[in-house]
């Protein structure tokens, strides 16, 4: 590692260590609440929650795939000796003083360490793939990924890392490993399946190899689901999360528009001769996804490595993407959810939760309806997304 | 730029960031902080024309802003009025507010927010709770049956920017004392090590 690479890496770690203890989102607690049962010998979390709902301090279902539970159950079990005995009290405290534990900064820092390793590794793979220090700096110091990984503290960085790793391995001709990587990502969170057709058609393959690649990609999901396929509790919990529903929500004349655009982008990908056709296609999907889907903020991370690569290689329209992201963040700030604004600062002072959110300020102090403003911003994002696709598709 | 200057800028930036996030941001935006409270959740006491309650509170912060009481309206059926009065040490009414049963859940903390009362820590106030509810055991307040004390919570406003900064610093010192010293030391040591490593790599 060169001297400048070392400096960038250490500086990136310093920045992350300054952010990790002070920003929080309750998703981190809800997920870890469920992960704790793995160390108690519970292997079927869906059934366990369904049967013990009335006696659990937090009663929501576990809405993720089994491999997510096992992966982070193991991670939490390994981290627990360092978390201390009070961690259990905090994770099971859903009462009035659930945000008052003075050691929240420590718990969340330790729980974010695996994310830190994945985030740094992802940056390093981006650097190795594109041999550009600019992309390394762009990944390590952009406020978007810092917000998505360390403020929201969601585990989406793991499937995101595996998705990029898959593309990296594919470029290195390690085909089986590449499809296994995207397969694990799909088994963790279903969304990478959106990227799978693009990976499978990235290189010309024989029919048999094509079938083999498809099977490898779906094997981890199928294997991890086998014990649960006849369990009602699994379907009740997992189908509640509804990505598929959200993808089909936006309709014109009762026709779901996202799949139409997805197919058009895929056709463009097939005929494109661009060296960055994969990255650009994912970027295009990102643009329509943001405009058409009522997305959760952490979902932006799925696309971010490829979005930044496209941004890094563009020759014009530099202002488009920063403006697009500004609008995305205004959209996020207008959610009627204190935890998505001041609530992030609970580790600094739990009283932040009672500070008036932007949604409440607009509602109480102006004549505007924040929900309408948010809907209008979403419409602007939709139109800008289409405009972005047209502009970037033309760019050589 | 010289190596010494670079690392100096970095250390100053890190310190400023920590001051910003731990002191400046809370001081500017947190205007209300919780204070003394009594939450026994022991008994439900009937609140009606025959049963009213007076609870003494001795403030632990300056500038009383809200008083909350825990009321219970079973099956949300009672629509009677509930009147809360804040009395000073000489039992003179200084703030008075009325709500109706429609706003009371089964149960819910009913927060009475009023223009803040300029006061000091240690001042004595009384909360008086009355109702025009004619039927006994249809509307309740949580408290203790033996001494007829009621559950309550209070909040205090910061008032000026200066007192806001003072409150934030006190709060941070308080949190620091409650935090595990090993955790805090570990965090500081990691940051120092990272800065040393950066200094070596520069």
HADDOCK unambig.tbl for C-alpha pairs under 7 A between the chains (distance, minus, plus):
assign (segid A and resid 3 and name CA) (segid B and resid 201 and name CA) 6.00 0.50 0.50
assign (segid A and resid 6 and name CA) (segid B and resid 201 and name CA) 6.59 0.50 0.50
assign (segid A and resid 7 and name CA) (segid B and resid 198 and name CA) 5.95 0.50 0.50
assign (segid A and resid 7 and name CA) (segid B and resid 201 and name CA) 5.96 0.50 0.50
assign (segid A and resid 7 and name CA) (segid B and resid 202 and name CA) 6.47 0.50 0.50
assign (segid A and resid 10 and name CA) (segid B and resid 194 and name CA) 6.57 0.50 0.50
assign (segid A and resid 10 and name CA) (segid B and resid 198 and name CA) 6.14 0.50 0.50
assign (segid A and resid 14 and name CA) (segid B and resid 191 and name CA) 6.74 0.50 0.50
assign (segid A and resid 14 and name CA) (segid B and resid 194 and name CA) 6.51 0.50 0.50
assign (segid A and resid 102 and name CA) (segid B and resid 175 and name CA) 6.05 0.50 0.50
assign (segid A and resid 102 and name CA) (segid B and resid 178 and name CA) 6.12 0.50 0.50
assign (segid A and resid 102 and name CA) (segid B and resid 179 and name CA) 5.40 0.50 0.50
assign (segid A and resid 103 and name CA) (segid B and resid 179 and name CA) 5.58 0.50 0.50
assign (segid A and resid 103 and name CA) (segid B and resid 180 and name CA) 6.82 0.50 0.50
assign (segid A and resid 106 and name CA) (segid B and resid 183 and name CA) 6.37 0.50 0.50
assign (segid A and resid 348 and name CA) (segid B and resid 22 and name CA) 6.13 0.50 0.50
assign (segid A and resid 351 and name CA) (segid B and resid 30 and name CA) 6.77 0.50 0.50
assign (segid A and resid 351 and name CA) (segid B and resid 33 and name CA) 6.48 0.50 0.50
assign (segid A and resid 352 and name CA) (segid B and resid 30 and name CA) 6.24 0.50 0.50
assign (segid A and resid 355 and name CA) (segid B and resid 29 and name CA) 6.84 0.50 0.50
assign (segid A and resid 355 and name CA) (segid B and resid 30 and name CA) 6.14 0.50 0.50
